[in-house]
Amino acid sequence: MYKIIVHPDSIIADLVCMLLSNVTSQEKSCHVLLQLGDSQLQAIRLPKIVDLLATGRKSNPKADFHYLALVLANVSRVRLLLNEFKKKKK
């Protein structure tokens, strides 16, 4: 998915971002995205999403990446994310 989103000629990047926002509306999908728990699935990691929101137009000028903000909102609802963040701060 990530390669489709950042490919400079991808005209479906925003659609993939929309799909990702819909998928992450489920808590289990957020865990996979964050790679929490047992899953070793290669997923789009949270730092990549934040980076795309900040500099995405440089990698793919044909995309707006607005739906990635919804992905971050969905992920922020996951309680384990808060716990992981607190552990890293200590």
PAZAPA-4460 file (N, C-alpha, C; in steps of 0.05 Angstrom, whole numbers, plus 32768, in hexadecimal, padded with zeros to 4 digits):
% residues 90
    n_x    n_y    n_z   ca_x   ca_y   ca_z    c_x    c_y    c_z   seq   type   mol
   8010   7FE8   8000   8000   8000   8000   8011   8019   8000     1      M     A
   8026   8019   8011   8037   8030   8013   8043   8038   7FF8     2      Y     A
   804C   8024   7FE9   8058   802A   7FCF   8045   8037   7FBC     3      K     A
   802C   802F   7FBE   8017   803B   7FAD   8012   8058   7FB5     4      I     A
   8012   805D   7FCF   800C   8078   7FD8   8022   808B   7FD1     5      I     A
   803B   8083   7FD3   8052   8096   7FCE   805C   8096   7FB2     6      V     A
   8053   8084   7FA1   805C   8083   7F85   8054   809D   7F78     7      H     A
   8068   80AB   7F6B   8062   80C5   7F5F   804D   80C5   7F49     8      P     A
   8048   80AF   7F3C   8035   80AE   7F27   801A   80A1   7F2F     9      D     A
   8017   809B   7F48   7FFF   808E   7F52   7FE8   80A1   7F53    10      S     A
   7FD4   809B   7F44   7FBC   80AC   7F44   7FA7   80A1   7F58    11      I     A
   7FAD   808A   7F64   7F9A   807E   7F77   7FA4   8080   7F93    12      I     A
   7FB8   8090   7F98   7FC3   8092   7FB3   7FAE   809B   7FC7    13      A     A
   7F9E   80AF   7FC0   7F89   80B8   7FD3   7F74   80A3   7FD8    14      D     A
   7F6E   8093   7FC4   7F5B   807C   7FC8   7F67   8068   7FDB    15      L     A
   7F80   8062   7FD9   7F8D   8050   7FEB   7F8E   805B   8007    16      V     A
   7F92   8075   800A   7F91   8082   8024   7F75   8080   8030    17      C     A
   7F61   8083   801F   7F45   8080   8028   7F3F   8064   8031    18      M     A
   7F49   8051   8022   7F46   8035   802A   7F54   8030   8045    19      L     A
   7F6B   803A   8048   7F7A   8037   8062   7F6B   8043   8079    20      L     A
   7F5E   805A   8074   7F4F   8067   808A   7F36   8056   8091    21      S     A
   7F2A   8049   807D   7F13   8038   8083   7F1C   801F   8092    22      N     A
   7F32   8013   8089   7F3C   7FFB   8096   7F44   8000   80B3    23      V     A
   7F50   8017   80B9   7F58   801D   80D4   7F41   8026   80E6    24      T     A
   7F29   8026   80DC   7F13   802C   80ED   7F0E   8015   8101    25      S     A
   7F19   7FFD   80FB   7F18   7FE6   810C   7F31   7FE5   811D    26      Q     A
   7F2E   7FE1   8137   7F45   7FE1   814A   7F5A   7FCD   8143    27      E     A
   7F52   7FB5   813B   7F65   7FA0   8134   7F77   7FA9   811D    28      K     A
   7F6C   7FB7   810A   7F7C   7FC1   80F4   7F90   7FD6   80FD    29      S     A
   7F89   7FE6   8110   7F9B   7FF9   811B   7FB3   7FEB   8128    30      C     A
   7FAD   7FD5   8136   7FC3   7FC5   8143   7FD6   7FBB   812D    31      H     A
   7FCB   7FB2   8117   7FDD   7FA8   8101   7FED   7FC0   80F6    32      V     A
   7FE0   7FD6   80F2   7FEE   7FEE   80E8   8005   7FF6   80FA    33      L     A
   8000   7FF5   8114   8014   7FFD   8127   8027   7FE6   812E    34      L     A
   8020   7FCE   8124   802F   7FB6   8129   8032   7FB1   8147    35      Q     A
   801B   7FB3   8155   8019   7FAD   8171   8011   7F90   8174    36      L     A
   8019   7F83   8189   8011   7F67   818D   8022   7F54   817D    37      G     A
   8015   7F3E   8173   8024   7F28   8166   8029   7F2C   8149    38      D     A
   801B   7F3F   813C   801D   7F41   811F   8038   7F4B   8116    39      S     A
   8044   7F3C   8103   805D   7F44   80F7   8058   7F4D   80DA    40      Q     A
   803F   7F52   80D4   8038   7F5B   80B9   8046   7F75   80B2    41      L     A
   8052   7F76   809A   805E   7F8E   8091   8048   7FA2   808A    42      Q     A
   8045   7FB6   809A   8030   7FC9   8097   803B   7FE5   8094    43      A     A
   802A   7FF8   808D   8032   8013   808D   8035   801C   80AA    44      I     A
   804C   8025   80B1   8051   802C   80CD   8048   8049   80D3    45      R     A
   8042   804F   80EB   8039   8069   80F3   804C   8080   80EB    46      L     A
   8066   807D   80EF   8078   8093   80E7   8076   8099   80C9    47      P     A
   8071   8085   80B9   806F   8089   809C   8056   809A   8096    48      K     A
   8040   8094   80A5   8028   80A3   80A0   802B   80C1   80A8    49      I     A
   8038   80C5   80BE   803E   80E1   80C7   804F   80EF   80B3    50      V     A
   8064   80E1   80A9   8075   80ED   8095   8066   80F3   807B    51      D     A
   8054   80E2   8073   8045   80E7   805B   8033   80FF   805E    52      L     A
   8027   8103   8076   8017   811A   807A   8027   8134   8079    53      L     A
   8040   8132   8082   8051   814A   8082   805E   8150   8067    54      A     A
   8066   813B   8058   8076   813F   8040   806C   812F   8028    55      T     A
   8054   8125   802A   804A   8113   8015   8048   811E   7FF9    56      G     A
   8043   8138   7FF7   8041   8144   7FDC   805B   8143   7FCD    57      R     A
   8071   8141   7FDC   808B   813F   7FCE   808E   8124   7FC1    58      K     A
   8084   810F   7FCE   8087   80F4   7FC2   8072   80EE   7FAD    59      S     A
   805A   80F9   7FB1   8045   80F5   7F9D   8034   810F   7F9B    60      N     A
   803B   811F   7F87   802D   8139   7F84   8010   8136   7F7B    61      P     A
   8008   811E   7F73   7FEC   8119   7F6A   7FD9   8112   7F80    62      K     A
   7FE3   8110   7F99   7FD2   8108   7FAF   7FD1   811E   7FC4    63      A     A
   7FBB   811E   7FD3   7FB7   8132   7FE9   7FBD   8126   8005    64      D     A
   7FB9   810C   8008   7FBF   80FE   8021   7FAC   8107   8038    65      F     A
   7F95   8113   8032   7F83   811C   8047   7F79   8104   8058    66      H     A
   7F75   80ED   804C   7F6A   80D7   805B   7F7E   80CB   806F    67      Y     A
   7F97   80D1   806C   7FAA   80C8   8080   7FA6   80D5   809B    68      L     A
   7F9A   80EC   809C   7F93   80F9   80B5   7F7E   80E8   80C4    69      A     A
   7F6B   80DC   80B4   7F57   80CB   80C0   7F64   80B1   80CB    70      L     A
   7F79   80A8   80BD   7F87   8090   80C7   7F94   8096   80E2    71      V     A
   7FA0   80AD   80E4   7FAC   80B5   80FE   7F96   80B8   8114    72      L     A
   7F7F   80C3   810D   7F69   80C5   8120   7F60   80A9   8129    73      A     A
   7F5E   8097   8116   7F55   807C   811D   7F69   806E   812F    74      N     A
   7F82   8071   8129   7F97   8065   8138   7F99   8071   8155    75      V     A
   7F94   808A   8157   7F96   8097   8171   7F81   808D   8185    76      S     A
   7F6C   8081   817A   7F57   8076   818C   7F60   805C   8199    77      R     A
   7F75   8050   8190   7F7E   8037   819B   7F8C   803B   81B5    78      V     A
   7F82   8030   81CA   7F8C   8034   81E5   7FA9   802B   81E7    79      R     A
   7FB0   8015   81D9   7FCB   800B   81DB   7FE0   801F   81D1    80      L     A
   7FD8   802F   81BE   7FEA   8043   81B4   7FF1   8057   81CA    81      L     A
   7FDE   805E   81DA   7FE4   8070   81F0   7FF7   8063   8204    82      L     A
   7FF2   804A   820A   8004   803C   821C   8020   803A   8211    83      N     A
   8023   8034   81F8   803D   8032   81EC   804C   804D   81EC    84      E     A
   803D   8062   81E7   8048   807D   81E7   8052   8083   8203    85      F     A
   8043   807D   8217   804B   8082   8233   8064   8073   823B    86      K     A
   8066   805A   8232   807D   804A   8238   8097   8055   822C    87      K     A
   8094   805F   8213   80AC   806A   8205   80B5   8085   8212    88      K     A
   80A2   8094   821E   80AA   80AD   822A   80BA   80A9   8243    89      K     A
   80B6   8092   8251   80C4   808D   826A   80E1   8086   8267    90      K     A
***
